[in-house]
Amino acid sequence: MLAKYEKRNYKGDELTWVGVYKNLHNISHWHLEHEIIACQNGNARIMITDKLFIIHEGQCVICPGSSVHYVDADEDCILMVCLFDNRLTKNITNNYELKTPVYEDKYDTISKLAAIHNELISKLPYYTDKTNSMLTDLVINIFRGEELSENGTINHDSLIKYKELLNWIDKNFEFISFSDAAGFMNLSETYFSRYFKKISGMTFSQYLNTVKVEKAVNILSTERNIPMTTLMNKCGFNTIRNFNRTFKEITGYSPKQLPNGFSLNIRSLPTVQDPFDPTIDSSILL
């Protein structure tokens, strides 16, 4: 479900990936790779762990590997996104991270990511070695020029517990309440409410309802004739009225009118071995 593990499908042996997006929106997620996001124009809001950063044209951000994050860009915003394997920079990134993840692009990040992107597309001889080398050189320049702090400040205990909570919800969504979730996190209900919305981009109630509706959509994909009361109970709803209302709010359809092959824009990841793309359909990959 939300903020699950993203596993990037690479085309070959390269250890980096670059994409250019317009109007990028993705759901709260995390991945083992580090991520560089560079803004070519417009504005984008980027949540990393529980802190919100706003970047403008000529600014970039680095999301450390395993950090929970999401992107909410303006409609005309163009972002270059680069994921790179920690093996390329482990001597740097295993020990240090930027004191603040946002930096001014004094290192020609955009042009260098564009060059890496072109190499990945053209696949000229030795392109894997070339792209790996170009990315490593870029990261070295950034870490030389920016103020650093010792690694580990982002992967704090509450973030680990938050990831555990989402896995627990995914397995026990029928029975979990708001109080149960706050207790799982060892937080007061007031603080948990603020923390959850800040890190996930939605309230706990919205999140839980999305989990339940996604389960209903998955069941309907294979059991079109299932009785609605049975489906309602399997997905943790107490009344048909609430089930139908929530289902339509999230999918745009009633359960009986759901088109064949329908899938939610908010994607799920049943297991960490499966490929997963957290990008919402309104985003445009250029």
Beta strands, then each sheet from edge to edge (+ up, - down):
strand 1: 4-5
strand 2: 16-22
strand 3: 29-30
strand 4: 34-41
strand 5: 43-48
strand 6: 51-56
strand 7: 59-63
strand 8: 69-73
strand 9: 78-84
strand 10: 96-98
strand 11: 102-104
strand 12: 148-150
strand 13: 284-285
sheet 1: 1+ 3+
sheet 2: 11+ 7- 4+ 9- 2+ 13-
sheet 3: 6+ 5- 8+
sheet 4: 10+ 12-
end
